[in-house]
């Protein structure tokens, strides 16, 4: 079974082939750490974490790098506004970013290069571009000359004239062409800066990723991912820098996830229509957020709403309820992934909606299965869940989760269940029904069976 990936550069799905046999290199643009990540920032994390999990089932070595941008104008502004040092700001939000993404069941990347740890590589890349005539110095800045690259704009399919129409291009007198972008900029003594052949300064945003990729992964990598908002100018400019400096392909497969929408409008900090992951985690478990993000194909826009989250919660509750019914069945079987429809779906350009549908199908089969069949079906469900980063918790703990701050405690629920059992034994059915109704009113659903009474929060 081949792995197919939609390559933004070619505009079509392609069979994935690695540059080095049985080895994958993947880089995904990470956060600029000046505030909390919003749920739109989390979509590429969840998407490429799922791809990371899939790749590890196919290749002996998978190196996944996700950077930390810890020098930027927004960081400097946030530090000044809060009266704190830049290091204090970046350390705080780097730690919170890691915590929030871990709550979404995202595995740590193999590498997490920081921009400030790779300044020498950025200066070297800039020097190479100047030497080769692709960059020039002007008023303390070093800029890339977009006219020096014959096929600049190939990834975004834009001409230079198209790029200037409503694009995120800074017009400045020190530029030879309005589309030229900054590789190195001067820095005031009060701001972070490093010595360079062009004076004290700091790198431009686009330069950072190109330099870190070459320093940690090599001149050509297999996969580069990120949100589609990065196609232009960020990824376009990465290609320009790296290919003009070193030649080669730079990236073999470009992957971009679509936006999250709020009422049909892209979610973004600039529009103010976003919810932070940390805020959402106050109301929903991280796995619910992850499931919601995987419910649509990564290249399709996803309308993020309370209804979507409630549906994700209900679906996960149902699946965990199914797994609780077979919780005592030991897993001693291997699941041949190549034969699994959910695995085939993920290998078809990471089609998570179809993979989720296959989990539902397995759960439906499990309800009707014999005891011998249940063991394999349980193993198949958990194998699918592991690839998607879901269904990894204890079913009983999930269904009896902590609930809201004012929710009735688990030990109080257990005590009432025991009291109800005693009432039924004494044929006091009115009291037994009252306990059931009271618990239901507190968001606790009872389920009687031959093995006893189980409960879960609704």
N, C-alpha and C positions, 0 to 999 in steps of 0.2 A: 504494500500500500504506500503510494507516494504522498508526500506532504505538498499541498498546493497553497500558495500564498498570493494574494493580490498585490502586485507590485505597482505602487503609485507611478513610478517612472515609465513603465510600459502601458499602464492603464488596463491591465488584464491579469487574470490568474495565471501563475506559472508554477511548474514543478520546481520545488526547492532543492537546490544542490549546493553543498558547502564548498568553500574554497579549499579547505584542508579536509581530507577524508575523516569522517567520524568526529569532527570538531566544529562547533558553532561559536561564532562571536556575535553578540547582540548588544546594541547600545540604545538606550531610551533616554530622552531628555528629562531630567529631573527638575526639582523645584528651585525657585529663587526664594531663599529663606528669610523673608522679612515679615511674614504673617502666617496665619493658619491656612492650611490647604482647604479649598472648597471641594464639593463633591464632583464638580467637573474636572478638577485636577486629579481626582482619584480614578477616573475612567481609564486613562492609559496605564495606570499602575495595575489595575485589576486585569485589563486586557492582556498586557504583556507578561504579567505574572502567570496567567493561564497558558500563554504560549511557552513560557519558560518551563512550566510543568510538563507540557506536551513534548517539548524538545528533549527533555531529560529521559523520556521513555524511548527515544529514537537514536540518540547519539551518546557516545562514551564521555565526551567532554563538552560542556556548555558553559561559556563564560558570558555572564550577563552583567553589563555595567550600566548604572544609572547615576548620573552626576548630581552634585550639589553645587549650585551657583551661590557662592558666598561673598561675591563682590559685585556690586551693581548700584546704579543710581538710586533705585527704590530702597535698597538696604541702607544706604547712607542717609536718605531722607527719613526713614523710619527711626534710625538711631538718633538723629538730631531731634526729631519730634518727641521722642520718649526720654531724651536726656541720658541715654545709656551708650556704652561703647558698642562699636560694630560687632565685635566678637561676642559680646553678651547677647545681642539680638540674634545673630546667626546661630550661636550655640543653642539658644532656647528653641528657636523654630525648627532647627534641624532635628533636635530631640523629639519635639512634638510631632513633626512630620513622620518620623520613624514609628512613634507610638501609634499614631492614627492609622498608618498603612498596615501595621501589624494587626490592628483590630479588624481589618478587612481580610484577614488571613493571607496577606501578601507575604511571600517568602522574601527574606533579605536578598538583595542582588549579590552576585559574586564579588563585584567591585563597586565602590562608591567614591569615585574620585572627586575631590573638592577643587574648585577653580583656583583658590589661593595656594594650593599645594603644587600647582602645575604652571606657575608663571614663566619659568625658564623655557618650557616647551612652547609657550605662546610667543615669547620673544623670538625664539628660533624660527618659528613658522612665519612670523611677520618679516624677519630678516630675509628669509628665503624668497618670499613674495616680492620684496623690494628689489633684491638682486636680479630676479628674473623679469623685472619690468611690469609686474602685475599690481604693484602697490607703489604709492608715492607719499612723501612727507609734505605736509602743508600746515603752517601755523601751529606746530606742535602736535598735530594729529598725523597718524599714518592711515591712509585709506586704500581700500581695494578699488582698482579701476575696472568697473563692470564692462567697459568697452574692450578691455584687453582679452576677454574670454569669448570665443566665437559662439558657443552655444549656451551662454548665460540665459537662464530662464527656462531651460528644458524641463525641469521637474514640475514647475507650476504652469508650464505651457503659456508663458507670457513673453511678449516682446518688451524691449526697454521702454517703448512708448506706453504700452499697457501698464507697466509697473508704476509709472508715475501718476496714473489716473486714480486717485483715491487710495493709493497704497500707503503703507506705513514707511515712508521714506522721508528722512530729515533733509530739508533743503538748507544748505549753508554756503556762504561765500567761499569757504576754503575748499569746496569740492570742484573738481574739473567737470564732472557729470553729476546731475542731481541724484542719480541712483547709486553713486559710489558710497560704500559703507565703511564705517570706522573699524579698524583693526586695533589701534592703540590710541588712547586719548590722554591729554595732559591731566595731571592731578594736582590740586592745591595741597599745600603742606598739611592742612587740617584734615584732608581726606586720605583714604588708603592709597598708596602708590608704591611703585617699585622703580629702581633705576633701570634705564634702558638706553640703547644707542640714540634714542630720540628725546631723551630727558626723562624726568620722573613722570610716571603715568600709570595707567591701568588698562587692562584689555577690554576690547569691545565684546559684547555678548556672543556674537556669532563665532568669534575666534576661539572662544573657550572650548566648545565641544569638539571642533576639528583637532585642536592640539591635544586634548585629553584622549580622544580616540586613537590617534597615532601613538601617543605615549604608552597607552595601556593595552591596546588591542591590535595595533598594526596599521599599515597604510591602507589596507582594504579589509572591510568587515562584511559579514554575511547579511546582517539585518540591522536597520536603523529604524526606530519607532518613535511615535509621538502623536500628539493631537494634530488634526488636519489644519488647525490655525498656524502651525509651525512650518507648513510647506513653503510659504513665502511670508517674510523674507528669510527666516532663520535657516531652514534646511537648504534653500537655494544658495544661500551665501556660504554655508558649510561646504557644499559641493565645489563652489568656485574656489574657495581658499585651498582646499585639500588637493583637488585635481590640478590646479595651476602650480602648486608648490611641488607636488610629488608625482603627478601623473596617475595612471591606473584608474580603476573604477570608483574608488573610495567606498561606495556602498553597493552591494549586489541587489538587495531587495529593500525597498522603502515601504514601510507600513504606517498607515495613519488611521486613527480612530475618529469617528464623527463626533459632533458636539452633543452635549446635553442641552435640552431646551427647557425653558420655563414659559408656558403659555405661548409656544411657537417662536420664542426669541432665545438666541444663544445665551447660555448662562456664562456670566463673566463678572469679574470684580469691577471692571469699568462701568458696567451697567447697573451694578448694585443689586442684581437679582439672584444672588447666590446664597447657598447655605454651606457653612463649613462642615467638614466631616466630624469635627469634635462636637459641634452643636447637635448634629443628627444622632450621634452616638448616645446622647442623653435620652433619646426616645426609642431608638432602634439598635438592636445588636448589629455588630459589624458584618456578620454573615448575611443579614437581611439586606444591608446596603450592597454588599458584593453580588448577591443573587439578583437584585434589581438591575445592577449595571450589566450583568451577563444575560439578562432576559431578551435583549435585542442584539442583533448582529453588530459587531464592533464598527462596521462601516456605515451603519444606519443611524440617523439621529434618534435620540431617545428622549421622550418627554418625561422629565423627572417631576413626580407629583406625589402627594400623600396617598393617592389611590394606588400608584405603582408600588409603594412601600408596603401598604397593607396587603396587596396581593402577594408580594414576595414573602411577607410574614406568614400568611395563610398557607402558601405552598410549602414552605419549609416546615411548618408545623405538621402538615399532612405527611410529608416524607419522614419526619422524625417519629411520628406516630406509627408509621409502618415499620420503621426500624426497631421501635420499642417492642413490637410484637415478636421480633426474632432476636431480641437482645441476648438471650441465653444460648443462642446457637453459635458454637465455636466456628471460627473461620480456619479451615485447613485445606483450602482449595486455591489453586492458581487460576487467574483469569487471563486467558490468551487475548490480549488487547486487540491484536490484528483482526480477530473475528467479530469484534463488538461494533454494532452500529453507532454507538455514541463515540467510539474512537474514530470511526470513519468520518463522522460529522466534524470532529475537531480537526482532523487532517485535511478537511475541505475548507481551507481559509478560516479556520477557527469558528465554525458555525455553532455557536453556543446554544441558540434557541432549539436547534434540532437535537443537540446532545441532551438538553434538559427534557425535551419531549420523550427521548428514549429512556430516561430515568423514570418518568411517569409510567411508561409502558412496563418497565421492569417491576415497579411497585404494584401495578395492577395485577401482573402475573403472580407476584408473591402472595397476594391475598387469596388466590385460588390454588396455590401450589401444595403438593404433598410435602411431608416433612423432609424427605431426601432432596427435593427440588429447592426448598427454601434456602438451604446452605449456599448453593451456587448463586441463586438470585440475590441473596444478601451480599455476597462477595462482589457481584457485578455492579450492584448499586453503589457500594462503597468505593469500588475502583473508579467509577464514573465521577463520584463526588470528589475523590482525591484529585482528579485531573482539573476539576472546576474549582477546587478550593472550598467545597461545601461539605456538609454532612460529616464533619470531623469531630463533632462533640458527642458526649454521652447523651443518648436520646432522652433518658429520664431527666437529666439535669436541664436539657434544653426545654422540655415541656413544662418543667417545674421551675423555670427561670425566676429570678428575683422579683420581676415585676416592678411596678412603680414604687416610689419611696413610701407611700402610705398603704401599700398592698399588704394583705394578711400574710403573716410569716409562715414558712413551711412547717415548722413544728406545731403551730396552732392548727393548721390544716390537718395534719396527721392526728392530732388529739381529737378533732371533731369527727374525723373518719372513724376512729375507735369508738367514740361515743355513739355515732350512728349505728355501727355494727352491734353495739350492746343494746341499743333501742330496738333494732330489728329482731334480735334474739329474744327480747322481752315482749315482742309483738306490739311495741309502741311505734306503729308505723307513722303516726302523725308527727312524732318527734323526728323520726328518720327523714321524712319528707321535708320537714322544716330545715333540718341541717343541710340537706342537699340544696334547697332553694336559697338559703342564706349564703352558702358557698358560691352558688351560681351568681348571686347578686354581687359578690366580691370578685367576680372574674375567675372563678375556679370551677372547672367542669369535672364531675365524677364519672367514672366508667367502671361498672361492676362486671366481674367475670368470675369463672370458677376458681381462678387463682387468687381472687381478692379484689379489692377496690383500688384502682389507679386514678390519678388526678393529673390535670394539667391546667395551666393558666390560659384563658381565652384571649 
